[in-house]
């Protein structure tokens, strides 16, 4: 079985953290209900927050061919993506995505 993951680093402006958490929580909840989702988590990294930005990491992992394509077409992802892109354009959030291939699984 094919597995694919994403590690996403998000640097969020301090005044946007509460709204970010609300929006990302809806995406996390919806994503965890997808049949091909293995894990979808959110973490905060206080050690990296010296420059004033709040740093978050999303880790998502799906199984099977087409799982990410399906995920990217869901309403919860599209709603979060639209909001996130607007915040990126406004300079309120910086995003770095890394495609990963999980190696050690249960």
Steps between C-alpha positions, in 0.01 A plus 500: 500500500622847411526757780554871460535776753542872528677703763384861486663783699283806552628828644193689622477867600427523876170686455374227267569197724146463641339513156766269358430241771127518432545458124766231516300302759211465253744371238664257743164363616373451145828348382506244781160373379624429146517124434861504375635721779750334730590801713448872502651702779583853603781612729639835614874567530561767768878457467485644148292806588783747567411722202146562624325255270310204643640183342275202432557167329238291327579136437269311269530149372274313259500153347430393148531650157291812457449562872650849489305588187182396679603697811571813297150483352314488832293794623692530829836517321376744236358734767828497694710538186301803380535670839869408527585633154337831590709523816816415306430775249446744788837398650338362817603137451807343339475136392765242417389157380709185483381186324611193690497124454435335837745218559423339834137420561313274740 
